[in-house]
């Protein structure tokens, strides 16, 4: 079962609730049961369960969930090999740009499907769409998708997503800690590095894969 712990809890609750009551729970009932206050977060995880074939949904009604019987067919096994990576927003490969303060900005519940052979279980993995061309010498262009692994520390030379706390902006650069400052280095000879104090830097993740957007 290629699900996160939260998704397993949601699925288990839906199964138990449906057995006991002979009808499915609402999104709010699911959130209360598994300790999620945001209905959008519950909805996001239900979408993952639907895409992976555990439930079917009718979003026009409040109790529009239906458990789906899963078989050991080849199609079912193929779906089990797919990991849905959430596309959380855009990141600047150029000058830093602000990002919205929300659970899943700004693409809502859009996901990218990758196989487990490429990305493993998908735990701690998310995707961002690149905006700008400061990393073109690292073969990352405007419109590409970068697959990120969440981490809060970086080694010198790693390509990371950085949140600049004071500016409330995010950027994609190579990280270098040099004495008392951080150098955020673009991979474009026409652009200058960004120098900031370490206290102003929050590492959000490291690039592990680039998906090229072809014309």
TIBA-97477 format. One record per atom (N, C-alpha, C): atom name; residue in three letters; x, y, z; residue number from 0. Coordinates in steps of 0.02 Angstrom, whole numbers, always signed. Layout:
atom; type; east; north; up; seq
CA; ala; X; Y; Z; NUM
...
***
This chain:
atom; type; east; north; up; seq
N; unk; +43; -60; +0; 0
CA; unk; +0; +0; +0; 0
C; unk; +45; +62; +0; 0
N; unk; +47; +98; -56; 1
CA; unk; +92; +155; -63; 1
C; unk; +56; +220; -42; 1
N; unk; +43; +225; +24; 2
CA; unk; +8; +283; +51; 2
C; unk; +48; +311; +109; 2
N; unk; +39; +376; +120; 3
CA; unk; +70; +407; +179; 3
C; unk; +31; +385; +241; 3
N; unk; +60; +398; +299; 4
CA; unk; +27; +379; +362; 4
C; unk; -40; +415; +368; 4
N; unk; -42; +478; +349; 5
CA; unk; -105; +516; +352; 5
C; unk; -158; +486; +307; 5
N; unk; -138; +467; +246; 6
CA; unk; -185; +437; +199; 6
C; unk; -210; +370; +223; 6
N; unk; -166; +331; +255; 7
CA; unk; -188; +266; +283; 7
C; unk; -239; +276; +338; 7
N; unk; -228; +327; +380; 8
CA; unk; -275; +342; +434; 8
C; unk; -343; +362; +406; 8
N; unk; -342; +404; +354; 9
CA; unk; -405; +425; +323; 9
C; unk; -442; +366; +293; 9
N; unk; -406; +323; +257; 10
CA; unk; -437; +265; +226; 10
C; unk; -465; +218; +278; 10
N; unk; -428; +207; +332; 11
CA; unk; -452; +162; +385; 11
C; unk; -515; +189; +417; 11
N; unk; -517; +256; +428; 12
CA; unk; -577; +285; +458; 12
C; unk; -637; +279; +411; 12
N; unk; -626; +294; +347; 13
CA; unk; -681; +288; +299; 13
C; unk; -708; +217; +297; 13
N; unk; -663; +168; +298; 14
CA; unk; -685; +98; +297; 14
C; unk; -725; +80; +360; 14
N; unk; -699; +100; +419; 15
CA; unk; -733; +84; +481; 15
C; unk; -800; +120; +487; 15
N; unk; -801; +184; +469; 16
CA; unk; -862; +224; +473; 16
C; unk; -916; +195; +427; 16
N; unk; -896; +176; +366; 17
CA; unk; -943; +150; +317; 17
C; unk; -971; +83; +340; 17
N; unk; -929; +40; +369; 18
CA; unk; -953; -25; +394; 18
C; unk; -1004; -15; +449; 18
N; unk; -990; +32; +494; 19
CA; unk; -1033; +42; +552; 19
C; unk; -1099; +77; +535; 19
N; unk; -1096; +125; +489; 20
CA; unk; -1155; +167; +477; 20
C; unk; -1191; +151; +410; 20
N; unk; -1158; +113; +368; 21
CA; unk; -1185; +95; +302; 21
C; unk; -1192; +156; +256; 21
N; unk; -1155; +208; +271; 22
CA; unk; -1148; +265; +226; 22
C; unk; -1081; +298; +242; 22
N; unk; -1051; +336; +196; 23
CA; unk; -984; +363; +206; 23
C; unk; -984; +427; +248; 23
N; unk; -927; +446; +277; 24
CA; unk; -922; +507; +316; 24
C; unk; -916; +568; +271; 24
N; unk; -928; +626; +300; 25
CA; unk; -916; +689; +265; 25
C; unk; -843; +708; +273; 25
N; unk; -821; +759; +235; 26
CA; unk; -752; +782; +240; 26
C; unk; -737; +808; +311; 26
N; unk; -785; +844; +340; 27
CA; unk; -774; +870; +408; 27
C; unk; -769; +814; +459; 27
N; unk; -810; +763; +452; 28
CA; unk; -807; +706; +498; 28
C; unk; -739; +670; +492; 28
N; unk; -714; +665; +431; 29
CA; unk; -648; +634; +421; 29
C; unk; -595; +676; +456; 29
N; unk; -597; +742; +445; 30
CA; unk; -547; +787; +476; 30
C; unk; -547; +782; +551; 30
N; unk; -606; +782; +581; 31
CA; unk; -611; +777; +654; 31
C; unk; -584; +711; +679; 31
N; unk; -595; +657; +642; 32
CA; unk; -574; +591; +664; 32
C; unk; -498; +582; +661; 32
N; unk; -466; +612; +611; 33
CA; unk; -394; +601; +603; 33
C; unk; -352; +662; +624; 33
N; unk; -385; +713; +651; 34
CA; unk; -349; +770; +679; 34
C; unk; -325; +820; +627; 34
N; unk; -364; +831; +574; 35
CA; unk; -347; +880; +523; 35
C; unk; -400; +935; +525; 35
N; unk; -379; +997; +539; 36
CA; unk; -428; +1051; +546; 36
C; unk; -447; +1081; +478; 36
N; unk; -404; +1075; +429; 37
CA; unk; -415; +1105; +363; 37
C; unk; -452; +1057; +317; 37
N; unk; -511; +1076; +293; 38
CA; unk; -548; +1034; +246; 38
C; unk; -511; +1027; +180; 38
N; unk; -471; +1078; +161; 39
CA; unk; -433; +1074; +99; 39
C; unk; -380; +1020; +103; 39
N; unk; -351; +1010; +162; 40
CA; unk; -300; +958; +171; 40
C; unk; -333; +889; +167; 40
N; unk; -392; +882; +198; 41
CA; unk; -429; +819; +192; 41
C; unk; -446; +806; +119; 41
N; unk; -470; +857; +85; 42
CA; unk; -489; +849; +15; 42
C; unk; -430; +829; -28; 42
N; unk; -372; +858; -15; 43
CA; unk; -311; +841; -51; 43
C; unk; -295; +767; -44; 43
N; unk; -297; +742; +17; 44
CA; unk; -280; +672; +29; 44
C; unk; -333; +625; +1; 44
N; unk; -397; +646; +1; 45
CA; unk; -449; +606; -31; 45
C; unk; -437; +601; -106; 45
N; unk; -414; +656; -136; 46
CA; unk; -398; +654; -207; 46
C; unk; -343; +604; -222; 46
N; unk; -293; +600; -177; 47
CA; unk; -240; +550; -186; 47
C; unk; -268; +480; -182; 47
N; unk; -311; +467; -132; 48
CA; unk; -342; +401; -125; 48
C; unk; -384; +384; -186; 48
N; unk; -417; +434; -214; 49
CA; unk; -457; +421; -275; 49
C; unk; -412; +404; -334; 49
N; unk; -358; +442; -343; 50
CA; unk; -313; +430; -399; 50
C; unk; -280; +361; -394; 50
N; unk; -269; +338; -333; 51
CA; unk; -237; +274; -324; 51
C; unk; -286; +216; -322; 51
N; unk; -350; +232; -332; 52
CA; unk; -399; +179; -341; 52
C; unk; -429; +150; -278; 52
N; unk; -422; +186; -220; 53
CA; unk; -450; +160; -157; 53
C; unk; -522; +183; -147; 53
N; unk; -540; +241; -174; 54
CA; unk; -608; +267; -166; 54
C; unk; -631; +296; -233; 54
N; unk; -696; +305; -239; 55
CA; unk; -726; +345; -293; 55
C; unk; -763; +403; -260; 55
N; unk; -769; +459; -296; 56
CA; unk; -799; +518; -266; 56
C; unk; -851; +550; -312; 56
N; unk; -904; +574; -280; 57
CA; unk; -952; +618; -312; 57
C; unk; -951; +683; -273; 57
N; unk; -918; +734; -300; 58
CA; unk; -907; +796; -263; 58
C; unk; -968; +841; -261; 58
N; unk; -1022; +819; -292; 59
CA; unk; -1083; +860; -291; 59
C; unk; -1125; +847; -229; 59
N; unk; -1109; +796; -190; 60
CA; unk; -1146; +780; -129; 60
C; unk; -1098; +777; -70; 60
N; unk; -1124; +787; -10; 61
CA; unk; -1082; +793; +49; 61
C; unk; -1052; +726; +71; 61
N; unk; -1087; +671; +56; 62
CA; unk; -1062; +605; +75; 62
C; unk; -1048; +565; +11; 62
N; unk; -1013; +596; -34; 63
CA; unk; -1002; +566; -100; 63
C; unk; -941; +522; -105; 63
N; unk; -926; +484; -52; 64
CA; unk; -870; +437; -53; 64
C; unk; -895; +366; -64; 64
N; unk; -856; +327; -99; 65
CA; unk; -872; +256; -109; 65
C; unk; -808; +217; -108; 65
N; unk; -803; +166; -66; 66
CA; unk; -745; +123; -64; 66
C; unk; -743; +81; -127; 66
N; unk; -683; +71; -154; 67
CA; unk; -674; +33; -215; 67
C; unk; -638; -32; -198; 67
N; unk; -666; -88; -220; 68
CA; unk; -632; -152; -210; 68
C; unk; -571; -156; -255; 68
N; unk; -514; -172; -225; 69
CA; unk; -451; -174; -263; 69
C; unk; -432; -247; -276; 69
N; unk; -415; -261; -337; 70
CA; unk; -397; -329; -357; 70
C; unk; -322; -334; -367; 70
N; unk; -298; -395; -378; 71
CA; unk; -227; -406; -390; 71
C; unk; -212; -407; -464; 71
N; unk; -252; -374; -505; 72
CA; unk; -242; -374; -577; 72
C; unk; -179; -337; -596; 72
N; unk; -157; -348; -657; 73
CA; unk; -97; -312; -681; 73
C; unk; -107; -237; -679; 73
N; unk; -168; -214; -697; 74
CA; unk; -182; -142; -696; 74
C; unk; -177; -116; -625; 74
N; unk; -202; -154; -576; 75
CA; unk; -198; -132; -507; 75
C; unk; -127; -128; -483; 75
N; unk; -86; -179; -501; 76
CA; unk; -16; -178; -481; 76
C; unk; +21; -119; -513; 76
N; unk; +3; -103; -576; 77
CA; unk; +35; -47; -610; 77
C; unk; +19; +18; -574; 77
N; unk; -44; +26; -552; 78
CA; unk; -63; +86; -516; 78
C; unk; -27; +91; -449; 78
N; unk; -15; +33; -417; 79
CA; unk; +20; +34; -354; 79
C; unk; +92; +57; -362; 79
N; unk; +119; +52; -423; 80
CA; unk; +187; +74; -435; 80
C; unk; +193; +148; -449; 80
N; unk; +135; +182; -451; 81
CA; unk; +134; +254; -466; 81
C; unk; +131; +294; -401; 81
N; unk; +172; +346; -398; 82
CA; unk; +172; +392; -341; 82
C; unk; +147; +460; -366; 82
N; unk; +98; +489; -331; 83
CA; unk; +72; +555; -349; 83
C; unk; +109; +608; -308; 83
N; unk; +146; +650; -342; 84
CA; unk; +186; +702; -311; 84
C; unk; +148; +768; -314; 84
N; unk; +134; +801; -258; 85
CA; unk; +96; +864; -260; 85
C; unk; +137; +921; -291; 85
N; unk; +106; +957; -337; 86
CA; unk; +135; +1016; -367; 86
C; unk; +115; +1076; -325; 86
N; unk; +161; +1102; -285; 87
CA; unk; +143; +1150; -233; 87
C; unk; +146; +1223; -255; 87
N; unk; +177; +1238; -311; 88
CA; unk; +179; +1308; -331; 88
C; unk; +235; +1322; -379; 88
N; unk; +253; +1386; -385; 89
CA; unk; +307; +1407; -428; 89
C; unk; +366; +1431; -386; 89
N; unk; +425; +1425; -414; 90
CA; unk; +485; +1449; -380; 90
C; unk; +528; +1487; -429; 90
N; unk; +559; +1540; -406; 91
CA; unk; +598; +1584; -451; 91
C; unk; +667; +1556; -462; 91
N; unk; +684; +1546; -527; 92
CA; unk; +753; +1535; -546; 92
C; unk; +775; +1599; -581; 92
N; unk; +786; +1649; -541; 93
CA; unk; +799; +1717; -563; 93
C; unk; +798; +1759; -500; 93
N; unk; +767; +1817; -503; 94
CA; unk; +758; +1856; -442; 94
C; unk; +706; +1822; -398; 94
N; unk; +713; +1823; -331; 95
CA; unk; +663; +1791; -288; 95
C; unk; +594; +1822; -298; 95
N; unk; +543; +1780; -293; 96
CA; unk; +474; +1803; -298; 96
C; unk; +435; +1780; -238; 96
N; unk; +386; +1819; -216; 97
CA; unk; +344; +1797; -159; 97
C; unk; +303; +1736; -178; 97
N; unk; +286; +1694; -129; 98
CA; unk; +239; +1640; -139; 98
C; unk; +182; +1649; -90; 98
N; unk; +120; +1628; -108; 99
CA; unk; +63; +1637; -64; 99
C; unk; +69; +1595; -1; 99
N; unk; +38; +1618; +52; 100
CA; unk; +36; +1581; +115; 100
C; unk; -28; +1539; +116; 100
N; unk; -24; +1477; +93; 101
CA; unk; -80; +1431; +95; 101
C; unk; -54; +1361; +93; 101
N; unk; -98; +1312; +104; 102
CA; unk; -75; +1242; +108; 102
C; unk; -47; +1217; +43; 102
N; unk; -79; +1235; -14; 103
CA; unk; -57; +1208; -78; 103
C; unk; -58; +1263; -131; 103
N; unk; -14; +1313; -127; 104
CA; unk; -14; +1368; -176; 104
C; unk; +26; +1349; -238; 104
N; unk; +10; +1378; -297; 105
CA; unk; -55; +1404; -313; 105
C; unk; -93; +1357; -358; 105
N; unk; -72; +1292; -361; 106
CA; unk; -100; +1245; -409; 106
C; unk; -155; +1202; -378; 106
N; unk; -178; +1217; -317; 107
CA; unk; -232; +1178; -287; 107
C; unk; -210; +1106; -275; 107
N; unk; -245; +1059; -308; 108
CA; unk; -233; +989; -294; 108
C; unk; -201; +953; -353; 108
N; unk; -168; +989; -397; 109
CA; unk; -135; +957; -454; 109
C; unk; -76; +914; -430; 109
N; unk; -68; +857; -461; 110
CA; unk; -12; +813; -444; 110
C; unk; +23; +790; -507; 110
N; unk; +84; +765; -498; 111
CA; unk; +124; +736; -552; 111
C; unk; +135; +663; -536; 111
N; unk; +123; +619; -583; 112
CA; unk; +131; +548; -573; 112
C; unk; +202; +526; -593; 112
N; unk; +237; +494; -546; 113
CA; unk; +302; +464; -559; 113
C; unk; +303; +393; -533; 113
N; unk; +345; +351; -561; 114
CA; unk; +348; +283; -537; 114
C; unk; +393; +277; -476; 114
N; unk; +381; +226; -437; 115
CA; unk; +421; +214; -377; 115
C; unk; +494; +200; -395; 115
N; unk; +506; +173; -454; 116
CA; unk; +575; +160; -474; 116
C; unk; +615; +224; -482; 116
N; unk; +580; +280; -494; 117
CA; unk; +613; +344; -501; 117
C; unk; +618; +381; -435; 117
N; unk; +564; +380; -395; 118
CA; unk; +559; +424; -338; 118
C; unk; +550; +388; -272; 118
N; unk; +549; +321; -271; 119
CA; unk; +541; +284; -209; 119
C; unk; +469; +289; -184; 119
N; unk; +462; +295; -119; 120
CA; unk; +395; +297; -90; 120
C; unk; +360; +364; -99; 120
N; unk; +398; +417; -113; 121
CA; unk; +370; +483; -120; 121
C; unk; +365; +522; -55; 121
N; unk; +387; +492; +1; 122
CA; unk; +384; +527; +65; 122
C; unk; +430; +588; +64; 122
N; unk; +404; +646; +83; 123
CA; unk; +443; +707; +85; 123
C; unk; +459; +736; +17; 123
N; unk; +425; +711; -36; 124
CA; unk; +439; +734; -104; 124
C; unk; +382; +779; -128; 124
N; unk; +401; +835; -161; 125
CA; unk; +351; +878; -190; 125
C; unk; +380; +909; -254; 125
N; unk; +338; +943; -292; 126
CA; unk; +360; +971; -356; 126
C; unk; +346; +1046; -357; 126
N; unk; +389; +1082; -394; 127
CA; unk; +381; +1153; -404; 127
C; unk; +393; +1169; -478; 127
N; unk; +356; +1217; -504; 128
CA; unk; +368; +1239; -572; 128
C; unk; +416; +1298; -571; 128
N; unk; +467; +1296; -614; 129
CA; unk; +519; +1347; -615; 129
C; unk; +496; +1407; -655; 129
N; unk; +512; +1465; -628; 130
CA; unk; +498; +1528; -662; 130
C; unk; +564; +1567; -667; 130
N; unk; +587; +1579; -728; 131
CA; unk; +649; +1615; -737; 131
C; unk; +705; +1571; -765; 131
N; unk; +762; +1602; -782; 132
CA; unk; +816; +1567; -816; 132
C; unk; +883; +1574; -782; 132
N; unk; +884; +1585; -717; 133
CA; unk; +948; +1594; -683; 133
C; unk; +986; +1528; -675; 133
N; unk; +953; +1471; -687; 134
CA; unk; +986; +1406; -678; 134
C; unk; +994; +1369; -744; 134
N; unk; +999; +1406; -800; 135
CA; unk; +1001; +1373; -865; 135
C; unk; +1065; +1332; -874; 135
N; unk; +1121; +1352; -843; 136
CA; unk; +1182; +1312; -849; 136
C; unk; +1179; +1248; -808; 136
N; unk; +1129; +1243; -764; 137
CA; unk; +1115; +1181; -728; 137
C; unk; +1060; +1141; -764; 137
N; unk; +1045; +1162; -827; 138
CA; unk; +995; +1129; -869; 138
C; unk; +925; +1133; -840; 138
N; unk; +911; +1189; -807; 139
CA; unk; +845; +1203; -780; 139
C; unk; +820; +1267; -812; 139
N; unk; +765; +1262; -850; 140
CA; unk; +740; +1318; -888; 140
C; unk; +671; +1340; -864; 140
N; unk; +651; +1399; -885; 141
CA; unk; +586; +1426; -868; 141
C; unk; +531; +1377; -890; 141
N; unk; +486; +1360; -844; 142
CA; unk; +431; +1314; -859; 142
C; unk; +445; +1242; -841; 142
N; unk; +508; +1225; -826; 143
CA; unk; +524; +1157; -806; 143
C; unk; +494; +1142; -737; 143
N; unk; +487; +1077; -722; 144
CA; unk; +464; +1055; -657; 144
C; unk; +524; +1026; -619; 144
N; unk; +536; +1049; -559; 145
CA; unk; +588; +1020; -517; 145
C; unk; +555; +978; -462; 145
N; unk; +580; +918; -453; 146
CA; unk; +557; +874; -400; 146
C; unk; +603; +884; -340; 146
N; unk; +573; +901; -283; 147
CA; unk; +610; +920; -223; 147
C; unk; +603; +868; -168; 147
N; unk; +656; +858; -131; 148
CA; unk; +653; +818; -70; 148
C; unk; +658; +865; -11; 148
N; unk; +609; +863; +34; 149
CA; unk; +609; +909; +91; 149
C; unk; +669; +896; +136; 149
N; unk; +706; +950; +151; 150
CA; unk; +760; +948; +200; 150
C; unk; +771; +1018; +224; 150
N; unk; +798; +1024; +285; 151
CA; unk; +806; +1090; +316; 151
C; unk; +879; +1111; +320; 151
N; unk; +925; +1069; +295; 152
CA; unk; +996; +1086; +293; 152
C; unk; +1022; +1073; +223; 152
N; unk; +1077; +1106; +206; 153
CA; unk; +1107; +1097; +140; 153
C; unk; +1182; +1098; +145; 153
N; unk; +1214; +1057; +103; 154
CA; unk; +1287; +1058; +96; 154
C; unk; +1306; +1108; +42; 154
N; unk; +1367; +1133; +45; 155
CA; unk; +1389; +1180; -6; 155
C; unk; +1385; +1148; -75; 155
N; unk; +1357; +1186; -121; 156
CA; unk; +1350; +1164; -190; 156
C; unk; +1284; +1131; -206; 156
N; unk; +1244; +1115; -156; 157
CA; unk; +1179; +1084; -170; 157
C; unk; +1130; +1134; -199; 157
N; unk; +1088; +1110; -244; 158
CA; unk; +1037; +1151; -276; 158
C; unk; +973; +1147; -235; 158
N; unk; +954; +1202; -204; 159
CA; unk; +901; +1201; -154; 159
C; unk; +850; +1256; -166; 159
N; unk; +791; +1245; -138; 160
CA; unk; +740; +1297; -131; 160
C; unk; +752; +1332; -65; 160
N; unk; +757; +1398; -68; 161
CA; unk; +773; +1438; -9; 161
C; unk; +717; +1489; +3; 161
N; unk; +694; +1490; +65; 162
CA; unk; +646; +1541; +86; 162
C; unk; +686; +1597; +121; 162
N; unk; +679; +1659; +94; 163
CA; unk; +711; +1717; +125; 163
C; unk; +660; +1748; +173; 163
N; unk; +672; +1740; +237; 164
CA; unk; +622; +1756; +288; 164
C; unk; +602; +1829; +287; 164
N; unk; +651; +1874; +288; 165
CA; unk; +635; +1945; +292; 165
C; unk; +597; +1969; +230; 165
N; unk; +618; +1946; +172; 166
CA; unk; +587; +1967; +110; 166
C; unk; +522; +1930; +95; 166
N; unk; +510; +1874; +131; 167
CA; unk; +452; +1830; +117; 167
C; unk; +452; +1810; +43; 167
N; unk; +510; +1787; +20; 168
CA; unk; +518; +1768; -49; 168
C; unk; +555; +1701; -53; 168
N; unk; +545; +1667; -108; 169
CA; unk; +578; +1603; -118; 169
C; unk; +619; +1604; -182; 169
N; unk; +673; +1565; -184; 170
CA; unk; +715; +1562; -243; 170
C; unk; +749; +1495; -248; 170
N; unk; +769; +1477; -309; 171
CA; unk; +804; +1415; -323; 171
C; unk; +876; +1431; -342; 171
N; unk; +923; +1410; -301; 172
CA; unk; +994; +1427; -312; 172
C; unk; +1038; +1373; -283; 172
N; unk; +1103; +1375; -301; 173
CA; unk; +1152; +1334; -267; 173
C; unk; +1173; +1368; -202; 173
N; unk; +1179; +1328; -149; 174
CA; unk; +1191; +1353; -82; 174
C; unk; +1265; +1349; -64; 174
N; unk; +1291; +1404; -37; 175
CA; unk; +1360; +1404; -12; 175
C; unk; +1362; +1444; +53; 175
N; unk; +1387; +1414; +106; 176
CA; unk; +1397; +1448; +170; 176
C; unk; +1470; +1470; +172; 176
N; unk; +1480; +1535; +172; 177
CA; unk; +1548; +1563; +169; 177
C; unk; +1558; +1611; +227; 177
N; unk; +1593; +1586; +278; 178
CA; unk; +1605; +1628; +336; 178
C; unk; +1540; +1647; +369; 178
N; unk; +1527; +1712; +373; 179
CA; unk; +1467; +1735; +408; 179
C; unk; +1409; +1751; +362; 179
N; unk; +1411; +1727; +299; 180
CA; unk; +1356; +1741; +254; 180
C; unk; +1342; +1681; +209; 180
N; unk; +1282; +1682; +179; 181
CA; unk; +1262; +1631; +132; 181
C; unk; +1264; +1661; +62; 181
N; unk; +1296; +1625; +16; 182
CA; unk; +1295; +1644; -55; 182
C; unk; +1246; +1599; -92; 182
N; unk; +1197; +1629; -123; 183
CA; unk; +1149; +1593; -165; 183
C; unk; +1168; +1605; -237; 183
N; unk; +1197; +1554; -268; 184
CA; unk; +1231; +1562; -332; 184
C; unk; +1187; +1540; -391; 184
N; unk; +1173; +1586; -438; 185
CA; unk; +1138; +1565; -499; 185
C; unk; +1184; +1526; -545; 185
N; unk; +1155; +1490; -592; 186
CA; unk; +1194; +1455; -643; 186
C; unk; +1181; +1489; -710; 186
N; unk; +1197; +1553; -712; 187
CA; unk; +1188; +1594; -772; 187
C; unk; +1241; +1649; -768; 187
N; unk; +1288; +1650; -816; 188
CA; unk; +1343; +1698; -811; 188
C; unk; +1323; +1771; -814; 188
N; unk; +1261; +1785; -834; 189
CA; unk; +1238; +1854; -838; 189
C; unk; +1208; +1879; -773; 189
N; unk; +1204; +1835; -722; 190
CA; unk; +1170; +1854; -660; 190
C; unk; +1218; +1850; -601; 190
N; unk; +1208; +1895; -553; 191
CA; unk; +1250; +1900; -494; 191
C; unk; +1222; +1856; -437; 191
N; unk; +1266; +1832; -393; 192
CA; unk; +1241; +1794; -335; 192
C; unk; +1205; +1838; -286; 192
N; unk; +1166; +1806; -243; 193
CA; unk; +1131; +1841; -189; 193
C; unk; +1167; +1824; -124; 193
N; unk; +1184; +1876; -85; 194
CA; unk; +1218; +1866; -20; 194
C; unk; +1169; +1884; +36; 194
N; unk; +1160; +1839; +84; 195
CA; unk; +1114; +1851; +139; 195
C; unk; +1144; +1824; +203; 195
N; unk; +1117; +1848; +260; 196
CA; unk; +1139; +1822; +325; 196
C; unk; +1107; +1753; +336; 196
N; unk; +1143; +1706; +366; 197
CA; unk; +1116; +1639; +377; 197
C; unk; +1049; +1639; +414; 197
N; unk; +1039; +1687; +460; 198
CA; unk; +977; +1689; +498; 198
C; unk; +917; +1705; +454; 198
N; unk; +930; +1733; +396; 199
CA; unk; +875; +1751; +350; 199
C; unk; +858; +1695; +301; 199
N; unk; +893; +1638; +307; 200
CA; unk; +886; +1584; +258; 200
C; unk; +852; +1524; +290; 200
N; unk; +801; +1498; +256; 201
CA; unk; +769; +1436; +276; 201
C; unk; +769; +1388; +217; 201
N; unk; +805; +1333; +224; 202
CA; unk; +808; +1283; +171; 202
C; unk; +742; +1245; +170; 202
N; unk; +712; +1239; +111; 203
CA; unk; +648; +1204; +104; 203
C; unk; +653; +1137; +70; 203
N; unk; +707; +1125; +34; 204
CA; unk; +714; +1061; +0; 204
C; unk; +769; +1063; -51; 204
N; unk; +789; +1003; -73; 205
CA; unk; +843; +994; -122; 205
C; unk; +814; +966; -187; 205
N; unk; +839; +990; -243; 206
CA; unk; +818; +965; -308; 206
C; unk; +845; +894; -317; 206
N; unk; +801; +846; -334; 207
CA; unk; +823; +778; -347; 207
C; unk; +808; +756; -419; 207
N; unk; +767; +795; -454; 208
CA; unk; +748; +776; -522; 208
C; unk; +721; +837; -558; 208
N; unk; +735; +842; -622; 209
CA; unk; +708; +896; -664; 209
C; unk; +667; +865; -720; 209
N; unk; +606; +890; -730; 210
CA; unk; +563; +868; -784; 210
C; unk; +559; +924; -835; 210
N; unk; +585; +912; -894; 211
CA; unk; +588; +963; -947; 211
C; unk; +520; +971; -980; 211
N; unk; +500; +1034; -989; 212
CA; unk; +438; +1049; -1024; 212
C; unk; +456; +1063; -1098; 212
N; unk; +439; +1016; -1142; 213
CA; unk; +456; +1022; -1213; 213
C; unk; +401; +1059; -1250; 213
N; unk; +422; +1099; -1299; 214
CA; unk; +373; +1134; -1341; 214
C; unk; +340; +1085; -1390; 214
***
